[in-house]
Amino acid sequence: MNIELPRQHLDLSSAIAEGDIRVLLMVLVHMTGDEKWLEPPYKPKRDVRLIPDPDAGVPKDIQDEIRAAVLNLFARGTPKPVITDPGDELMLRMMRATLGENVAPEYAPLMREEMGFVPRDVRWRERPSGEKLAQQRVLIVGAGVCAIALGVALGRLGIPYTIVEKQDEIGGTWYANRYPGCGVDTPNHSYSFSFGAPAIRGPAISRSARSCSTICSRSCANTTSANTSASIRNSSPRAGTKASGAGSRR
């Protein structure tokens, strides 16, 4: 169960105070549509270190201006973004500004898809009847992150599926194992699942990268529907029923 606590002005202010300037700048571009945030004096400096300086080489007075602009955006709740899809051209400009280097053009459509701006779900050209769909059953072995993602895709297509799991809970290797100190080891544009919640769910900007296990476990919780949970808990296929589909790596 995900419970969102009431937001407090001081909590948001504290999160923004610790936010990476690069991230805050891209939030401003996305939410306001104002491309001035991609140009000097706001433009971040290139930083090739494994963990870049969150101040991005931007002078203190300019940092304060950026943080104040972000805080003002969310002062009256969560606004709707002006840009719903930046398109390849703007996406490329944003990535180049963020990294301070010449990002290859082929990354733009890839990242738009990864970030959920462009849908990549498989869709029916001609949707089969409900009766025909009910005759198709997919068996997914193991309730790991990939299996849950497959379940999400199948559910959207209306294809019945069953997930079987030998552990007491879902999560696959992230449930069965612990990785102390594990984290994202390479700075990149995005570490997320495009089928996750697209809206901002409270202040989530932090100086420290979240651990992979936290990312995966939260993604599992966010994307597992009630039907999926029931399917996992009542996962015995009927006798004589041929299960089609595939197993999933865990």
C-alpha positions as CSV (number, residue, x, y, z in Angstrom):
1,M,0.0,0.0,0.0
2,N,1.3,3.5,-0.9
3,I,0.3,6.3,1.4
4,E,1.0,9.8,0.4
5,L,1.3,12.1,3.4
6,P,0.1,15.7,3.2
7,R,2.7,18.0,1.8
8,Q,4.3,20.7,3.9
9,H,5.9,23.8,2.6
10,L,9.0,23.3,4.7
11,D,9.4,19.7,3.4
12,L,9.3,20.8,-0.2
13,S,11.7,23.7,0.5
14,S,14.2,21.4,2.2
15,A,14.0,18.9,-0.7
16,I,14.6,21.7,-3.3
17,A,17.5,23.1,-1.2
18,E,19.2,19.7,-1.6
19,G,18.2,19.1,-5.2
20,D,20.7,18.8,-8.0
21,I,20.7,22.0,-10.1
22,R,20.6,20.0,-13.3
23,V,17.4,18.2,-12.3
24,L,15.8,21.5,-11.1
25,L,16.6,23.2,-14.4
26,M,14.9,20.4,-16.4
27,V,11.9,20.5,-14.0
28,L,11.6,24.2,-14.9
29,V,11.8,23.6,-18.6
30,H,9.3,20.8,-18.5
31,M,6.8,22.5,-16.2
32,T,7.0,26.1,-17.7
33,G,8.1,25.5,-21.3
34,D,10.6,28.4,-20.8
35,E,13.8,27.5,-22.6
36,K,15.8,30.3,-21.0
37,W,16.7,27.7,-18.3
38,L,18.8,25.9,-20.9
39,E,21.0,28.9,-21.6
40,P,23.7,30.9,-19.7
41,P,23.8,32.0,-16.9
42,Y,21.8,28.9,-15.8
43,K,23.5,26.3,-18.0
44,P,25.4,23.7,-15.9
45,K,29.1,23.1,-16.3
46,R,30.3,19.8,-17.7
47,D,31.3,17.4,-14.9
48,V,32.7,14.0,-15.8
49,R,33.1,12.7,-12.2
50,L,31.2,9.5,-11.2
51,I,29.2,11.6,-8.7
52,P,28.9,15.1,-10.2
53,D,28.8,18.2,-8.1
54,P,25.0,18.8,-7.4
55,D,25.6,22.6,-7.7
56,A,26.7,22.0,-11.3
57,G,29.2,24.7,-11.3
58,V,26.5,27.4,-11.2
59,P,27.1,30.5,-9.0
60,K,25.3,30.7,-5.7
61,D,23.1,33.6,-6.6
62,I,21.9,31.8,-9.8
63,Q,21.3,28.6,-7.8
64,D,19.1,30.6,-5.4
65,E,17.1,32.0,-8.3
66,I,16.6,28.4,-9.8
67,R,15.5,26.9,-6.4
68,A,13.2,29.8,-5.8
69,A,11.6,29.4,-9.2
70,V,11.0,25.7,-8.6
71,L,9.6,26.4,-5.1
72,N,7.2,29.0,-6.6
73,L,6.0,26.4,-9.2
74,F,4.8,24.1,-6.5
75,A,3.6,26.7,-3.9
76,R,-0.1,26.1,-4.8
77,G,0.1,22.3,-5.3
78,T,1.3,20.3,-8.2
79,P,0.9,22.2,-11.5
80,K,0.3,20.6,-14.9
81,P,3.4,20.6,-17.1
82,V,3.3,23.0,-20.1
83,I,5.3,20.4,-22.1
84,T,3.5,17.1,-22.4
85,D,6.1,15.7,-24.8
86,P,9.3,17.7,-25.6
87,G,9.8,16.0,-29.0
88,D,13.2,14.9,-30.2
89,E,14.7,18.4,-30.8
90,L,13.9,19.8,-27.3
91,M,14.7,16.5,-25.6
92,L,18.1,16.6,-27.2
93,R,18.7,20.2,-26.1
94,M,17.7,19.3,-22.5
95,M,20.0,16.3,-22.4
96,R,22.9,18.3,-23.8
97,A,22.4,21.1,-21.3
98,T,22.1,18.6,-18.4
99,L,25.4,16.8,-19.3
100,G,27.2,19.8,-20.8
101,E,28.2,17.7,-23.8
102,N,27.1,16.8,-27.3
103,V,24.6,13.9,-26.8
104,A,24.1,11.9,-30.0
105,P,20.7,12.5,-31.7
106,E,19.7,8.9,-31.6
107,Y,19.3,9.1,-27.8
108,A,16.4,11.5,-28.0
109,P,13.6,9.1,-29.2
110,L,15.0,6.4,-26.8
111,M,14.8,8.6,-23.8
112,R,11.4,10.0,-24.7
113,E,10.2,6.4,-24.7
114,E,12.0,5.5,-21.5
115,M,10.5,8.5,-19.7
116,G,7.0,7.6,-20.9
117,F,6.5,10.6,-23.2
118,V,6.1,8.1,-26.1
119,P,3.9,5.0,-25.4
120,R,5.6,1.7,-26.1
121,D,3.0,-0.6,-25.0
122,V,2.0,-3.3,-27.5
123,R,-1.4,-2.5,-28.8
124,W,-4.0,-4.5,-30.7
125,R,-4.4,-3.6,-34.4
126,E,-7.8,-5.3,-34.1
127,R,-8.8,-6.3,-30.6
128,P,-10.1,-9.9,-30.3
129,S,-13.4,-10.6,-28.7
130,G,-13.6,-11.1,-25.0
131,E,-14.4,-14.8,-25.5
132,K,-11.3,-15.3,-27.6
133,L,-9.1,-13.5,-25.2
134,A,-10.5,-15.5,-22.3
135,Q,-9.3,-18.7,-24.1
136,Q,-5.7,-17.5,-24.0
137,R,-3.8,-17.9,-20.8
138,V,-0.2,-16.9,-20.0
139,L,1.8,-18.5,-17.2
140,I,4.6,-16.3,-15.8
141,V,7.1,-18.1,-13.6
142,G,8.5,-16.0,-10.8
143,A,7.1,-12.7,-9.5
144,G,10.2,-10.6,-10.1
145,V,10.3,-7.1,-11.5
146,C,10.3,-8.3,-15.1
147,A,7.4,-10.7,-14.5
148,I,5.4,-7.9,-12.9
149,A,6.2,-5.6,-15.9
150,L,5.0,-8.4,-18.2
151,G,1.8,-8.8,-16.2
152,V,1.1,-5.0,-16.5
153,A,1.5,-5.3,-20.3
154,L,-0.7,-8.4,-20.5
155,G,-3.4,-6.8,-18.3
156,R,-3.6,-3.8,-20.5
157,L,-4.1,-6.1,-23.5
158,G,-6.9,-7.9,-21.7
159,I,-5.0,-11.2,-21.8
160,P,-5.5,-13.4,-18.7
161,Y,-2.3,-14.4,-17.0
162,T,-1.1,-16.2,-13.8
163,I,2.1,-15.5,-12.0
164,V,3.5,-18.3,-9.9
165,E,6.1,-17.6,-7.2
166,K,7.8,-19.9,-4.7
167,Q,8.6,-17.2,-2.2
168,D,6.2,-15.7,0.3
169,E,6.2,-12.3,-1.4
170,I,6.8,-10.7,-4.8
171,G,10.1,-9.1,-5.8
172,G,12.2,-11.9,-7.2
173,T,15.9,-11.5,-6.5
174,W,15.2,-8.2,-4.8
175,Y,13.1,-10.0,-2.2
176,A,15.4,-13.0,-1.8
177,N,18.6,-11.1,-1.6
178,R,20.0,-8.0,0.1
179,Y,22.6,-5.8,-1.5
180,P,24.0,-3.4,1.2
181,G,25.2,-0.2,-0.3
182,C,23.9,-1.0,-3.8
183,G,23.1,2.0,-5.9
184,V,23.1,3.4,-9.4
185,D,26.8,3.6,-10.3
186,T,26.6,5.6,-13.5
187,P,25.1,9.0,-14.0
188,N,22.4,8.9,-16.7
189,H,19.3,10.8,-17.9
190,S,16.7,8.5,-16.3
191,Y,16.5,5.5,-14.1
192,S,12.8,4.6,-14.1
193,F,10.0,2.5,-15.5
194,S,8.0,4.2,-18.2
195,F,4.8,2.3,-17.1
196,G,5.1,3.9,-13.6
197,A,3.1,6.9,-12.4
198,P,3.9,9.8,-14.7
199,A,2.9,12.5,-12.2
200,I,5.2,13.8,-9.6
201,R,4.3,12.3,-6.2
202,G,5.6,14.8,-3.7
203,P,9.1,16.1,-3.3
204,A,11.5,13.4,-4.7
205,I,14.6,15.4,-5.5
206,S,17.5,14.4,-3.4
207,R,21.3,14.7,-3.3
208,S,21.7,11.0,-2.8
209,A,20.8,8.4,-5.4
210,R,18.2,5.9,-4.3
211,S,19.3,2.4,-4.1
212,C,18.4,-0.1,-6.8
213,S,16.5,-2.2,-4.4
214,T,14.4,0.7,-3.3
215,I,13.6,1.7,-6.9
216,C,12.7,-1.9,-7.8
217,S,10.6,-2.6,-4.7
218,R,8.6,0.7,-5.1
219,S,8.1,0.0,-8.8
220,C,6.7,-3.4,-7.9
221,A,4.3,-1.9,-5.4
222,N,3.2,0.9,-7.8
223,T,2.5,-1.3,-10.8
224,T,1.0,-4.4,-9.2
225,S,-2.8,-4.2,-9.5
226,A,-5.3,-5.9,-7.2
227,N,-5.9,-8.4,-10.0
228,T,-2.2,-9.2,-10.2
229,S,-2.0,-9.7,-6.5
230,A,-4.9,-12.0,-6.5
231,S,-3.5,-13.9,-9.4
232,I,-0.2,-14.3,-7.6
233,R,-1.9,-15.6,-4.4
234,N,-4.3,-17.9,-6.3
235,S,-1.9,-19.1,-8.9
236,S,-2.8,-22.8,-9.3
237,P,-3.6,-23.4,-13.0
238,R,-6.8,-25.5,-13.5
239,A,-6.2,-29.1,-14.2
240,G,-6.2,-29.8,-17.9
241,T,-5.6,-26.2,-18.9
242,K,-2.7,-25.6,-21.1
243,A,-0.8,-22.5,-20.0
244,S,0.6,-20.5,-22.9
245,G,3.2,-17.8,-22.6
246,A,6.6,-17.7,-21.0
247,G,8.6,-17.6,-17.9
248,S,10.4,-14.5,-16.7
249,R,13.8,-14.1,-15.4
250,R,13.8,-13.1,-11.8
